[in-house]
Amino acid sequence: MQELNRINVGRINTPIEKLNNLTKYFNKGDIYIKRDDLTGLAMGGNKTRKLDYLVNYALDNGYNTLLTYGAMQTNHGRLTIGAAAKYNLNSILVIEGKAPELLEGNLALDAMMNGEIVFVDTEDLAEEEAKNKVQEVVDNIIYERKQQNDKVLAIPMGGSNTIGAFGYMQCIKEIIDDEEWKDETIDYLVCPYGTAGTYAGLVLGAKYYKANFVIVGIPVFVEPFDVHECVKLANNLAIELDIETRVTIDDLIIEGGLHNNRFALPGYGKTNKEQREAMYLMARQEGIILDPVYTGKMFYGFCELMNENYFSNSNVMLLHTGGYPGLFTSKHIKDISDDLKDCIKQY
């Protein structure tokens, strides 16, 4: 295999923990968690593994600016800005939406790390028009910076390209080689399914390294990322690495539906009471905090599948992809406060 070069943006070899209390709670097999929320950089998260390779590529090829884009509370944006700060690169984050009066959650951290944040108002535009407008802004920024002798590396949403996906292909090897847990039987690895970079890397890695577990994705978008594009991403990575392994549609296990996904409702970045109850369950049973956008929905989907006996008394590992700062926005804090106000006692 022709491996890609990496640099230490954050910490890999993240811990695996057995969730003893949740294992007893469900009583249907052992439950583990891979703590990729503990990757270190800028409050951690799964994008760090991708940025190990993306930043190395930028440095090797003379780029001095990292640009990426995403939603208002993008975790990838936060970690890209953090990686840029660590390696003395400029950073630009393009966000679809109107600039808020208050910098909340990830946005506050983005500003603290000196990221240049550009908002693109697409409120009155159809989806395709909005996408085109964002791309036009990105293209204009790159052109303007080129005139200033800057070289800008444009990183896709979520770091979901072949370079980024390689980070999660290697995560499979890390799980298999973990000395403390490698003798334990794992049947399923469950992860959030967003822009597919993490999932594509995991599925390719599981096939290439002959993992004894299958990868289950829980979507965070009501209309999940196109599975054909996910397969294309995985196979483009395989071609780049000069390996014979290929991924097919049959290798992808995306639960909750490929349209109007039941686990992703009511929509990206939004939660319902049942999803928040799943987050509280993890917090109260294990002292582990989930976020409302990615891991909260993943764990909600996992709980529903457990209650439906989907895993058939198998052993399951959850992938914690981070995202804590997204909790600390007005909407999510209000929902949590309304749910849990009975916890407050005044004397």
C-alpha positions as CSV (number, residue, x, y, z in Angstrom):
1,M,0.0,0.0,0.0
2,Q,1.2,3.5,-0.9
3,E,0.6,5.3,2.4
4,L,0.0,9.0,2.7
5,N,2.3,11.2,4.8
6,R,0.9,12.6,8.0
7,I,1.8,15.2,10.6
8,N,0.7,15.3,14.3
9,V,-2.1,17.8,14.3
10,G,-3.6,16.2,17.4
11,R,-3.5,12.9,19.2
12,I,-4.3,9.5,17.7
13,N,-4.3,6.2,19.5
14,T,-7.3,7.4,21.3
15,P,-8.6,5.1,24.1
16,I,-11.2,2.4,23.9
17,E,-13.4,2.1,26.9
18,K,-15.9,-0.6,27.9
19,L,-19.2,1.0,28.9
20,N,-20.0,-1.2,31.9
21,N,-23.1,0.6,33.0
22,L,-24.7,0.8,29.6
23,T,-23.8,-2.9,29.0
24,K,-25.8,-3.8,32.2
25,Y,-28.6,-1.3,31.2
26,F,-29.3,-3.0,27.9
27,N,-28.1,-6.5,28.9
28,K,-27.7,-7.5,25.3
29,G,-24.0,-7.8,24.7
30,D,-20.9,-5.7,25.6
31,I,-20.8,-2.1,24.6
32,Y,-17.5,-0.2,23.9
33,I,-16.7,3.3,22.8
34,K,-13.7,4.6,20.8
35,R,-12.9,8.1,22.2
36,D,-12.1,10.2,19.2
37,D,-13.5,13.1,21.1
38,L,-10.1,13.0,22.9
39,T,-7.8,13.9,20.0
40,G,-6.6,17.0,21.8
41,L,-6.6,19.8,19.3
42,A,-9.1,22.6,19.9
43,M,-11.4,20.5,22.1
44,G,-11.0,17.4,19.9
45,G,-13.0,15.5,17.4
46,N,-12.8,13.1,14.5
47,K,-11.7,15.7,11.9
48,T,-8.3,15.7,13.6
49,R,-7.4,12.4,12.0
50,K,-8.3,13.8,8.6
51,L,-6.3,17.0,9.2
52,D,-3.2,15.0,10.1
53,Y,-3.0,14.2,6.4
54,L,-4.6,17.4,4.9
55,V,-2.2,19.7,6.8
56,N,0.8,17.6,5.8
57,Y,-0.3,17.9,2.2
58,A,-0.6,21.7,2.6
59,L,2.8,22.0,4.1
60,D,4.5,19.7,1.5
61,N,2.9,21.7,-1.4
62,G,3.6,25.2,-0.2
63,Y,0.1,26.3,0.8
64,N,0.0,29.1,3.5
65,T,-3.8,29.2,3.9
66,L,-6.4,26.6,4.7
67,L,-10.0,27.3,3.6
68,T,-13.0,25.2,4.4
69,Y,-16.7,25.7,4.7
70,G,-19.7,24.3,6.5
71,A,-22.8,25.0,8.6
72,M,-22.9,27.6,11.4
73,Q,-21.6,25.2,14.1
74,T,-19.2,23.2,11.9
75,N,-16.8,21.1,14.0
76,H,-14.6,20.6,11.0
77,G,-14.2,24.4,10.6
78,R,-13.1,24.7,14.3
79,L,-10.5,22.0,14.0
80,T,-9.2,23.3,10.6
81,I,-8.7,26.7,12.2
82,G,-7.0,25.1,15.2
83,A,-4.7,23.1,12.9
84,A,-3.8,26.2,11.0
85,A,-3.0,28.1,14.2
86,K,-0.7,25.2,15.3
87,Y,1.2,25.2,12.1
88,N,1.4,29.0,11.5
89,L,-1.0,28.9,8.6
90,N,-3.8,31.4,7.8
91,S,-7.4,30.0,8.0
92,I,-10.6,31.0,6.3
93,L,-14.0,29.5,7.2
94,V,-17.0,30.2,4.9
95,I,-20.3,29.6,6.5
96,E,-23.7,29.5,4.8
97,G,-26.0,31.9,6.7
98,K,-26.3,35.3,8.2
99,A,-23.7,36.5,10.6
100,P,-25.1,36.2,14.2
101,E,-25.0,38.9,16.8
102,L,-23.6,36.5,19.3
103,L,-20.7,34.1,18.7
104,E,-21.8,30.9,20.3
105,G,-20.3,27.4,20.6
106,N,-17.8,26.7,17.8
107,L,-18.0,30.2,16.4
108,A,-16.6,31.6,19.7
109,L,-13.7,29.2,19.5
110,D,-13.1,29.9,15.8
111,A,-12.7,33.6,16.6
112,M,-10.5,32.9,19.6
113,M,-8.1,31.0,17.3
114,N,-8.1,34.0,14.8
115,G,-10.0,32.3,12.0
116,E,-11.3,34.6,9.3
117,I,-15.0,33.8,9.2
118,V,-17.0,34.7,6.1
119,F,-20.8,34.4,6.1
120,V,-22.8,33.9,2.9
121,D,-26.5,34.9,3.1
122,T,-28.4,32.3,1.1
123,E,-31.8,32.7,3.0
124,D,-33.9,33.3,-0.1
125,L,-32.2,30.9,-2.4
126,A,-33.1,27.4,-3.5
127,E,-30.7,24.6,-2.4
128,E,-28.8,24.5,-5.7
129,E,-28.6,28.3,-6.0
130,A,-27.3,28.5,-2.4
131,K,-24.6,25.9,-3.1
132,N,-23.6,27.8,-6.2
133,K,-23.4,31.1,-4.3
134,V,-21.2,29.6,-1.6
135,Q,-18.9,28.2,-4.3
136,E,-18.7,31.5,-6.0
137,V,-17.6,33.2,-2.8
138,V,-15.0,30.5,-2.2
139,D,-13.7,30.9,-5.7
140,N,-13.5,34.7,-5.3
141,I,-11.6,34.4,-2.0
142,I,-9.1,32.0,-3.6
143,Y,-8.6,34.4,-6.6
144,E,-8.2,37.4,-4.4
145,R,-5.7,35.7,-2.1
146,K,-3.7,34.5,-5.2
147,Q,-3.3,38.1,-6.2
148,Q,-1.8,38.7,-2.7
149,N,0.7,35.8,-3.3
150,D,-1.2,33.5,-0.9
151,K,-1.7,29.9,-1.8
152,V,-5.0,28.6,-0.5
153,L,-5.9,25.0,0.0
154,A,-9.6,24.5,-0.3
155,I,-10.7,21.6,1.9
156,P,-14.2,20.2,1.3
157,M,-17.0,20.2,3.9
158,G,-16.0,17.7,6.7
159,G,-12.6,17.1,5.2
160,S,-14.3,14.5,3.1
161,N,-11.9,13.8,0.3
162,T,-9.5,10.9,-0.2
163,I,-6.7,12.5,1.8
164,G,-9.1,13.0,4.8
165,A,-10.7,9.6,4.5
166,F,-7.3,7.9,4.8
167,G,-7.3,9.0,8.4
168,Y,-10.3,6.8,9.2
169,M,-9.0,3.9,7.1
170,Q,-6.0,3.9,9.5
171,C,-8.3,4.2,12.5
172,I,-9.5,0.7,11.7
173,K,-5.9,-0.6,11.9
174,E,-5.5,1.3,15.2
175,I,-8.6,-0.5,16.6
176,I,-7.5,-3.9,15.5
177,D,-4.0,-3.4,16.9
178,D,-5.0,-2.0,20.3
179,E,-3.1,-4.2,22.7
180,E,-5.6,-3.8,25.6
181,W,-8.7,-4.7,23.5
182,K,-7.5,-6.7,20.5
183,D,-8.6,-10.0,22.1
184,E,-12.1,-8.7,22.7
185,T,-14.8,-9.7,20.1
186,I,-16.4,-6.7,18.4
187,D,-19.2,-7.4,15.9
188,Y,-20.3,-3.9,15.0
189,L,-18.7,-0.4,14.9
190,V,-21.4,2.3,14.9
191,C,-20.6,5.8,13.8
192,P,-22.4,9.0,12.6
193,Y,-22.9,9.3,8.9
194,G,-22.5,12.8,7.6
195,T,-20.5,13.9,4.6
196,A,-19.2,10.3,4.4
197,G,-15.4,10.9,4.8
198,T,-15.2,9.1,8.1
199,Y,-17.6,6.3,7.0
200,A,-15.9,5.7,3.6
201,G,-12.5,5.4,5.3
202,L,-13.9,3.0,7.9
203,V,-15.6,0.8,5.4
204,L,-12.5,0.6,3.1
205,G,-10.3,0.0,6.1
206,A,-12.5,-2.8,7.5
207,K,-12.3,-4.6,4.1
208,Y,-8.6,-4.0,3.6
209,Y,-7.5,-4.9,7.1
210,K,-10.0,-7.8,7.3
211,A,-11.7,-6.5,10.4
212,N,-14.1,-8.9,12.1
213,F,-16.7,-6.2,12.6
214,V,-19.0,-4.4,10.2
215,I,-19.5,-0.6,10.0
216,V,-23.0,0.8,10.7
217,G,-23.7,4.4,9.9
218,I,-26.4,6.5,11.6
219,P,-27.2,9.5,9.4
220,V,-27.2,13.1,10.7
221,F,-29.0,14.5,7.6
222,V,-32.6,13.7,7.0
223,E,-31.6,13.1,3.3
224,P,-28.4,11.2,3.9
225,F,-25.3,11.7,1.8
226,D,-25.5,9.9,-1.5
227,V,-24.3,6.3,-0.9
228,H,-23.0,6.1,-4.5
229,E,-20.7,9.1,-3.8
230,C,-19.6,7.4,-0.6
231,V,-18.6,4.3,-2.6
232,K,-16.8,6.5,-5.1
233,L,-14.9,8.3,-2.4
234,A,-13.8,5.0,-0.8
235,N,-12.7,3.5,-4.2
236,N,-10.9,6.7,-5.3
237,L,-8.9,6.4,-2.0
238,A,-8.1,2.7,-2.9
239,I,-6.9,3.7,-6.3
240,E,-4.7,6.5,-4.8
241,L,-3.2,3.9,-2.4
242,D,-2.6,1.4,-5.2
243,I,-4.5,-1.4,-3.4
244,E,-6.9,-3.9,-5.0
245,T,-9.6,-3.7,-2.3
246,R,-12.8,-2.1,-3.6
247,V,-16.0,-1.1,-1.8
248,T,-19.5,-1.8,-3.2
249,I,-23.0,-0.5,-2.3
250,D,-23.5,-3.9,-0.5
251,D,-20.7,-3.0,1.9
252,L,-22.6,0.1,3.2
253,I,-24.9,-0.3,6.1
254,I,-26.8,2.9,6.6
255,E,-29.7,2.5,9.1
256,G,-32.9,4.6,9.5
257,G,-33.5,4.9,5.8
258,L,-31.8,6.5,2.8
259,H,-34.7,9.0,2.5
260,N,-36.5,10.8,5.3
261,N,-34.1,9.1,7.8
262,R,-35.9,8.4,11.0
263,F,-32.9,8.8,13.2
264,A,-31.9,12.2,11.7
265,L,-35.3,13.9,12.1
266,P,-36.2,16.7,12.8
267,G,-33.2,17.9,10.7
268,Y,-29.5,18.6,10.7
269,G,-28.5,20.5,13.9
270,K,-31.9,20.0,15.4
271,T,-33.0,17.6,18.1
272,N,-36.2,16.1,19.5
273,K,-36.9,15.0,23.1
274,E,-36.1,11.4,22.4
275,Q,-32.7,12.2,21.0
276,R,-31.9,14.4,24.0
277,E,-33.0,11.6,26.3
278,A,-30.4,9.4,24.7
279,M,-27.8,12.0,25.3
280,Y,-28.9,12.2,29.0
281,L,-28.7,8.4,29.2
282,M,-25.1,8.3,28.1
283,A,-24.2,11.2,30.5
284,R,-26.0,9.6,33.5
285,Q,-24.8,6.1,32.9
286,E,-21.2,6.8,31.9
287,G,-20.3,10.4,32.5
288,I,-19.7,10.9,28.7
289,I,-21.1,13.9,27.0
290,L,-22.5,13.7,23.5
291,D,-23.3,16.5,21.1
292,P,-26.7,17.2,19.6
293,V,-25.7,17.2,15.9
294,Y,-23.6,14.0,15.4
295,T,-23.0,11.7,18.4
296,G,-26.4,12.4,20.0
297,K,-28.2,11.2,16.9
298,M,-25.8,8.3,16.4
299,F,-26.5,7.1,20.0
300,Y,-30.2,7.7,19.7
301,G,-30.2,5.5,16.6
302,F,-28.1,2.9,18.4
303,C,-30.6,2.8,21.4
304,E,-33.5,2.4,19.0
305,L,-31.8,-0.4,17.2
306,M,-30.9,-2.1,20.6
307,N,-34.5,-1.9,21.7
308,E,-35.5,-3.5,18.4
309,N,-32.9,-6.4,19.0
310,Y,-31.1,-5.3,15.8
311,F,-27.7,-6.3,17.2
312,S,-28.9,-9.7,18.4
313,N,-26.8,-9.9,21.6
314,S,-23.7,-8.8,19.7
315,N,-20.8,-6.7,21.0
316,V,-20.9,-3.1,19.7
317,M,-18.3,-0.3,19.6
318,L,-19.5,3.3,19.3
319,L,-17.3,5.9,17.6
320,H,-17.4,9.2,19.6
321,T,-16.6,11.8,17.0
322,G,-16.6,14.8,19.4
323,G,-18.5,18.0,18.8
324,Y,-19.0,19.3,22.4
325,P,-19.0,23.1,21.5
326,G,-22.2,22.6,19.5
327,L,-24.0,22.0,22.8
328,F,-23.3,25.6,23.9
329,T,-25.7,27.5,21.6
330,S,-28.9,29.2,22.7
331,K,-31.2,26.8,21.0
332,H,-29.7,23.6,22.5
333,I,-29.1,25.1,25.9
334,K,-32.7,26.2,26.1
335,D,-34.0,22.7,25.1
336,I,-31.8,21.1,27.8
337,S,-32.8,23.7,30.4
338,D,-36.5,23.1,29.6
339,D,-36.0,19.3,29.8
340,L,-34.0,19.3,33.1
341,K,-35.3,22.3,35.0
342,D,-36.5,19.9,37.8
343,C,-32.9,19.2,38.6
344,I,-32.5,22.7,40.1
345,K,-33.2,23.2,43.8
346,Q,-33.2,26.6,45.4
347,Y,-32.8,27.1,49.2
